[in-house]
Amino acid sequence: MSEDYDSPYYILNICSMEISNEFEKGRIDTERLVGGQDACIF
């Protein structure tokens, strides 16, 4: 069973992890979140 890298769920998973990591570091760049992570927003 291979990973489907084009799957929206896969992309959403990656974005969620990145966002969680930013929260853990205690610094969210809202502009980057909105502008750079738009793949996460459906």
Sine and cosine of phi, psi and omega as CSV:
sin_phi,cos_phi,sin_psi,cos_psi,sin_omega,cos_omega
0.00,0.00,0.90,-0.44,-0.07,-1.00
-0.99,-0.16,0.44,-0.90,0.03,-1.00
-0.94,0.33,0.70,-0.72,0.10,-0.99
-0.99,-0.11,0.99,-0.14,-0.13,-0.99
-0.95,0.32,-0.28,0.96,0.01,-1.00
-1.00,-0.03,-0.06,1.00,-0.02,-1.00
-0.92,0.39,0.75,-0.66,0.05,-1.00
-0.83,0.56,-0.56,0.83,-0.01,-1.00
-0.92,0.40,-0.62,0.79,0.03,-1.00
-0.90,0.43,-0.72,0.69,0.01,-1.00
-0.88,0.48,-0.70,0.72,0.00,-1.00
-0.88,0.48,-0.63,0.78,0.02,-1.00
-0.87,0.49,-0.74,0.68,0.01,-1.00
-0.87,0.49,-0.73,0.69,-0.01,-1.00
-0.88,0.48,-0.69,0.72,0.00,-1.00
-0.86,0.51,-0.67,0.74,0.01,-1.00
-0.91,0.43,-0.68,0.74,0.00,-1.00
-0.89,0.46,-0.70,0.72,0.00,-1.00
-0.90,0.44,-0.68,0.73,0.02,-1.00
-0.87,0.49,-0.66,0.75,0.01,-1.00
-0.89,0.46,-0.65,0.76,0.02,-1.00
-0.90,0.43,-0.66,0.75,0.03,-1.00
-0.89,0.46,-0.66,0.75,-0.01,-1.00
-0.89,0.45,-0.60,0.80,0.02,-1.00
-0.96,0.29,-0.26,0.97,0.05,-1.00
0.99,0.13,0.31,0.95,0.03,-1.00
-0.64,-0.77,0.94,-0.34,0.06,-1.00
-0.96,-0.29,0.82,-0.57,0.10,-0.99
-1.00,-0.07,0.98,-0.19,-0.14,-0.99
-0.88,0.48,-0.62,0.79,-0.02,-1.00
-0.90,0.44,-0.68,0.73,0.02,-1.00
-0.92,0.39,-0.60,0.80,-0.01,-1.00
-0.88,0.47,-0.68,0.73,-0.03,-1.00
-0.98,0.20,-0.70,0.71,-0.11,-0.99
-0.99,0.11,-0.59,0.81,-0.13,-0.99
-0.99,-0.15,-0.27,0.96,-0.08,-1.00
-0.91,-0.42,0.46,0.89,-0.11,-0.99
-0.91,0.42,-0.24,0.97,0.08,-1.00
-0.91,0.42,-0.36,0.93,-0.04,-1.00
-0.99,0.14,-0.33,0.94,-0.14,-0.99
-0.99,-0.15,0.88,-0.47,-0.05,-1.00
-0.93,-0.36,0.00,0.00,0.00,0.00
